[in-house]
Structures are given as C-alpha cells and as structure tokens.
Amino acid sequence: DTMAAEAQALILDFKRVTDVDPTGARSLLLVAKRLRQRDRSLAIAGASPRISRILLAMGLESAVPPTHWYRSLDAALESHEDRLLRSSGTRAEHHAQSLPDTTLAQGMSAQECRLLLTYLRHRVFAAGDRVFRHGEPGNSLFVTTDCVVDILVPLHNDEPMRVASLAPGVVFGEMALLDNHPRSADAMVKNTGSVWELTRERLTAIEQAHPHIARRIQVNLSLGLAARLRQSTLELREATED
C-alpha cells in the first residue's frame, strides 16, 4: 500500500520465477485490481511462456492489459519512462549538439574544433540501426550528434540488456579503439539521426599533424572513462547496501 501510494507504476520482474501457485496468483490479481482502482498501473516483465500461461489462466489479464506485459524488465522500464514523460506533459527532446559542445572536443578552441571536424566522418542512421555490433573490430570511436544511442549487451539465450542510453554529445565506442579489442556490446540508434566517426587511421593522422589536438582528445577520453567508472562504482555500492 505504501508503494502504491507513492508510485505511478509497479513493475514486477518474473525473470527468475519458476512457479506460481494459485494462492500467489490470486494475491497478485487482487493487488493488480487494487492498483487499477487507485489509477496506478501494474506491469509484468520477463515471465516465461509457462508462467505467463499460469497467470493468464488465473485471470490476471483482466487487471493487467496485454500492453503491460513485457519480454524483459528493461523493455518495461523504457516503456513506462516514456509513458510517464508523456503523461506529465514532458517531451524527451534531444537537441543536436555542435562539435564544441561534445565531450570529445571539451576544452578545445574554435580553431581546434574546426580542424578536428575535418577528420570526422558524418554518418546517418535510421531508428533501430546498429552503429556497431558485439564482436566486431573496434576501429573507430563515435560521437552522438542529434540522436540517442542505446548500448546493449548480449545475454546468453536472452534479448540484449540495455546498459546505457547516450544523449547527443557523448562519445562511445572508444574502449575498443583504445585497447584494440573487439566490441563488447551493440550500439543501437534509438531515433533517426547522425553520429560523427573518428577512425584509428584518422586519429593517427591527427597525432602526426596536430599533436596538441591529439593530446586533448586523449585527456577527454580519459575523463569520460573515469566518470563512467565512478558512476559504476556508486551504483555497485548502492546495490550492495540495499
């Protein structure tokens, strides 16, 4: 009841649930109906086909419509985030970023940015396109310009798990470029837009022709990786303290 009073939506992750007895299914149905009466929503995520059949046989679909059943917790979270933004009148707008506003060019002068731009390739992607895939050679880094890019980690016998959503102006794909290892994840464009690409060959050319710009790029990449590591450490600490 306390959770229902504070939250607009409740998502139940059934990924690790292997069985549901009639008492549990009945209790879940009562909770779903109570939430509906309070203008709250309940979503079911990650239920196996067998568990889904049990829940449907117990009548849960009468309180949880088909649009609130999701393949994974990540899909449910993404859908409800968008729904809450729409209901609040807030639009998830992402404005195009010019090169000086990106994390790649942080601290560079206007002239340095103009020089850097001549080494970047502009690439356009449709929604759902992969910028790169897990296991591919890491020969480039990328910068989002006017689109959101989801970083997806493939899971064994499961759909990919989204580990990050990157707004315009953010560098991604730099780890594989720096350590010369294959890509560790997929990068999927969420909405039609474009990215800048900096290949290893172009980066080497910058190092030879404009070493001061190359040093700035290396500093900015290091700062980005450090910020990401710090955030991961905080999330791990919060998870272990719960």
Number of C-alpha atoms within 10 A of each C-alpha: 8 6 9 17 10 9 10 15 18 17 17 15 18 18 15 9 11 10 11 14 10 12 10 13 18 16 10 17 20 14 16 21 18 17 20 14 11 11 11 17 22 23 22 24 22 21 22 16 9 12 17 19 12 17 22 14 12 18 14 19 16 12 21 19 13 11 10 17 21 19 17 19 21 18 16 21 17 11 14 19 13 13 13 14 12 12 9 8 9 11 11 10 10 13 12 16 17 13 21 18 17 17 19 26 23 16 16 18 12 12 9 16 19 13 14 22 16 9 17 17 13 14 13 14 17 14 14 14 15 16 18 19 19 15 12 14 15 23 19 22 20 22 28 25 26 20 27 24 29 22 24 20 18 16 9 7 6 9 13 16 18 18 12 12 14 19 20 23 27 19 24 22 22 21 17 19 19 15 9 14 14 16 20 20 22 23 25 22 26 18 16 14 19 22 25 21 22 21 18 16 12 17 20 13 14 19 15 11 11 15 13 13 20 18 13 17 22 13 15 18 21 13 14 18 16 12 12 12 12 12 12 12 12 11 12 11 11 10 9 7 7 5
